[in-house]
Amino acid sequence: MTENITPLSPTRRRALRAAAHHLNPVVSISQKGLTPSVLAEIDRCLKAHELIKVRLYGIEREDRDALFAEICTALDCTAVQHIGNLLVLWRENPKNPAAQESAPATRRKSAPTTKKQAAARSEASSRKR
């Protein structure tokens, strides 16, 4: 296992591994290695999802740990797990105060889809009065 940028408690690491179990890899690294465009894509995915899997193709076993450490250092993310050709990365999204201040989404009353449904709703509302 590589060194982590952000230390994780064993309990938190276990929870992240469990959450990542069902995920599919969102980024693949192959012949050209870790290019700036691949790093940018990993960064975008971490911003969107926080927890991602990266699949490695054709990279030797000895080079995988170094690649994992390089990604974590460059993107300030945490190494959660490295099994074979799969890397699991995590980076907590910074909390956006503007997004929290906005009003929560409320459920709108759906419009009736048929005349029968509209009649039933109006009849039900007249009974309540």
ABEGO torsion letter per residue (X at the ends): XBBBABBBBAAAAAAAAAAAAABBBABBBBAAEBBAAAAAAAAAAAAAAGBBBBBBBGBBAAAAAAAAAAAAAAAGBBBABBBEABBBBBBBBBBBAAAAABBBBBBBBBBBABAAAAAAAAAAAAAAX
